[in-house]
Amino acid sequence: MIILNETDVTPASFILNGIPGLEDMHMWISFPFCSMYIVAMVGNCGLLYLICYEDSLHRSMYYFLAMLSLTDLVMCSSTIPKALCIFWFHLKKIGFEECLVQMFFIHTFTGMESGVLMLMALDRYVAICYPLRYSTILTNSVIAKVGLATFLRAVLLIIPLIFFTKRLPYCKGNIIHHTYCDQLSVAKLSCGNIKANVIYGLIAALLIGGFDILCITISYTMILRAVVSLSSADARQKAFSTCTAHISAIVFSYSPAFFCFFFNRFGSRTIPPSCHIIVANIYLLLPPTMNPIVYGVKTKQIRDCIIKIFSGSRNIKSHST
């Protein structure tokens, strides 16, 4: 019997191969990725600036939006810079420990994204169903506690998955056919039993995504019942309008997430891997790109703050001339 030492089965580094089958198009694919990343960085940093310095935005809804923006910044920054290095400079090597760190950030903050969307649904529920008690229910202390609990939930559920991946023996090479260290893509390089990774990954997805979707569904069911019971059409329209930005954020976040989830488990033989990898990147890039745009367009208070800032800068320029 041959016994392999840990050093024999733990690679010093992996090679991220980008998008298999589309290597000749990496340069062209990089342009929309880079453009979306720039929009995401500018938009989310702009939202954080507004929420931080505008007193009119110091409310629970915007604090949750600030959490979402911070999550989006970390989520896309953990993958897109490395993907652009692969596309532009062919810098495909990533250290084993670095790969695990990237994996931790990706899965933790995608879980955090789902959790914040759930908290925002509960915020809309309280605002519409209990408007007179809104400020007393969602105090700054409550917001900080639920935000911290959401983050800790993601961290505590993802850490075991990282340890399951680290303990595996890797003897099927070190080439990952992906732009980042996805947990299943890394585990498939192992010659050991990855059943624990698959089962625990499914459990973690259900405990995070499944629970959050259930809470969002219940919240919007109660919101719909409350809005339909309103006698005024204007009041119903105003109540619905406060939810449109959040519903758009849910669609942008969960649609590619569902595709990736079902592909990994059921569609690997029918859908080209390149399609899966592109959607997996869109899953991490589309919400950070679209969320600040949607909230900037759909939320009147944010629009007013943006207009005030730009009109103020124009007034300063006119006085200086």
N, C-alpha and C positions, 0 to 999 in steps of 0.2 A: 504494500500500500504506500502510495506517495503522499506525504503530508506537505501541504504548501504553507509557507510562512506568510504572515500578513503582508510583509514587504513584497512578496511575490505576486499578490493578488490585488494590491492597492496601487493603482497607477499614480505616478507623480503628477500627471496632467491629462486632460482630455483635449480633443480636437473638435471644436464646434464647426461643423461642415456647412453651415448656412442652410440654404434651401436646396435640397437635392433635386437634380433634374433641371434646375433653373440657374446654374452657376454662371452661364454666359449673360444672364440678365440681372445679376446682382447689382451692377452699377445703376441700372434703370430703376430697379426696385428700391434702391436706397433713397431716391429723391422724394417720393411720397412719404417714406418713413421719416426722413429728416425734416421735411416740411411740417408733418403732423407733430413731431416732437417739439419743434420750435414753437408752434402754436400752443401746444400743451404747457410748455414752460412759461411762456409769456402770459397766457390766459390765467393759469392757476396762481402764478406769482402776483398778477394784477388783482385777482380776487382776494388773495390773502392781504394784500396792501389795503384794499378798500375796507375789508371787514375789520382790520386792525385799527385804522385811523379815522374811520367815519363813525361818529357816535350814533347815527340813525340806524346803523347795521349791527349794533350791539344787542342782538336778540338771539334767542335760542335757534331759530331757523338758520341764521347766518353763522352761528358757531358750528352747527352741524355741517354747513356748507364748507367752512374752513377746514374741518376734519377731513371732508371728502377731498378737498384740494390738496392738502398735505399728503393724503394717502395716494392720490393720483400722481403727484410729483415723484414720490418714492417708487411707486409701481413701475412707471415708464422709464425712470432713470436707472433702474436696476437691470434693464434689458437692452434698451435701444442704443445707448452709446457703444456697447460691446458688439451689437449687430452691425452698426455702421463701421466699426473697425474691421469686421469680417468682410463687409461689402467693398470698402474702399481700400484697405491696406492689407487684406488677407492675413490679419492677425487673429488666427483661429485658436491658438493655444490658450487654455485656461487651467490653472492649477486645481488639483483635486479639492483642497480646502476652499479655494476661491469659488469653485463650482458649488460646493455645499452652502456657502454663504449666500451666493446668488439665489440658489434654490429656496433657502429660508426666506429671503426678502420677497421673492416672487409670490410664494404660497401664503406667507403671512399677510401681505398687504392686499392680495386679492381677497383673502378672507376678511380683512379689515374693510375693504371696499363694500363687500356685501353687507357687513354689519352696520356700516354707517348709512347705507341706503335703507336698511330696516329701521334704524333710529329716526331717520328723516320721515319715514312713513308714519311712525308713531307720533312724531311732532305734528304732522298734518292732521292726524286723527284728533289730538288734543286741541289744536287750534280751531278745528271746525266743529267738533262735538262738545267741547267745553271751553268756549272762547272767553268766558268771564273768569275762569280759573287758570287760564293759559300761563300767565306769568308766575303764578304761585306754584303750579305743578312743576314746570320746567325751569327751575332756578339754576343759577350758575353752578351751584354745588352738585345738583342732580346731573346736569349736562357733563360735568367733569367726571363724575363717577361712572355714568353709563359709557362714556367714551373710553375711559380706562378699562372698564370691564370688557368692552368689545375688543380692544387691543390685546388684553391678556388672554382672552378666549382664543384668538387666532394664534398667538405665540405658543400657548400650552398645547394646542392641538397639532401644531406643525412640528414642534421640536421632536416628538417621537418618530415622525416620518423621516426626518433628517438622520436620526440615529439608525433607523432601519436601513436607510440607503447607505450610510457609511460602513455598516458592518458587512455588507455584501462582498463576496470575492469577485473581482473583475478579471475575467480571462477571455473575453470575447472581443478584445481590442479596446481602443480608447477613442474611437471616432463616434461622435454624437451627431446624428443627422438632424440638427436643429440649430437655431440661432442663439438659444440660451439653454441653461441646464434645467430642463423639465424633469420632474421626478421619475416619471415612467420611462422617458427616453434614456435616462442614465441607468435605471434599474435593469433595462433590457440588455445592457452590456454585461450583466453578471451571469456567471455560470452557476450561481447558487439558486436557492429557492426564493422567488420574489413574491410568493403568495401573501406574506405578511404585508408587504408594501402595497399590493393591490387592494387587499381587504381593508387595511387601515386607511388608505387613501380614500376609498369609497365611504368609510364611516365618517372620516373628517369632512368630506364634501357634504354628506347628509346632515351632520351636526351643525355645519356652518350655513351652507347654501339652502339646504332643505328647511331648516328652522327659520332662517331669515325670510324665505319666500312664503312660508306659512304665515308668519307675522305680518308681512306686507299684504298678503291676500286678505287676512282678517281685518286689518286696518282699513283697507280700501272698501271692503264690504260694509263696514260700519260707517265710513265716510259717505258712501253712496246712499245708504239708508237715511242718513241725516240730511243730506243735500236734497234728496227727492222729497222729503217731508216739508221743505221750505215752501212757503206760499208764493213768494215773489220770484219771478223768472230772473230778474236782475241779481237777486241774492244767490240763486242757484248758479248762475253764470260766474259770478265773482268767486264763489266757493270752489267751483271746478277749476277756474283759472289759476288759483294758488297751487294746484297740484300738477299742472301740465309739465312744468320743468322737471319735477321729480319723476313723473311717469316716463318722460323722455330719457332721463338718466338711467332708469331701471331697464328700459329697452336696450340702450346702448351697452349696458354692462352685461346683462344676462343672455342676450341673444347669441353673441359669439361664445359665451361660457358654456351654454347648452350644446353648441356644436362641438366644441372641444371635448366635453365630457362624454357625449355619445360616440364620437369618433374613436376615442381611446378604448372604448369597451365593445363597440359593436360594428364600427365602420372601417376598420383598418384595412380590410381586404377589398373594399369597393371604392373608397375615396383615395385619390393620389396623395402621397405623403406631403408633396409640395403645397397642396391645397390646405391640408391640416396645419402646416407650419405657418403659412401666411395668415390664416384665421387666428391661430394662437398668438401671433404678434399683434394682430388687430385687436384681440381681446384685451391686451395690455396697453394698447395705444389709443384705441377709439374713445373709451370713456374719458381719459384725461384730456383729449383734444376737444371733445364735444361738450362736456359738462360746463366749462366756463362760458362757451358760446351760447348754449341753451339758457343758462341762468342769466347771462347778460342781456339776452333778447327778451326772455319771458318775465323777468322780475323787474317791476317798475322801480323799486327802491334802488336797485343796482344801476339801472339805466340812468336814473336821476343823479346818482353820485358820479357816474362817468361823465355825464353832460356837465355837471357842475365843475369837475376838475378841468375838462377841456375848455369850457367857457372862461374859467378863471385864468388858465394859461394864455388864452387869446387876449383877455383884457390886460394882462400884464404886458404882453407884447405890444398892444396898441398904445398903452401909456408910455412905454419905453421909446416908441417911435415919435 
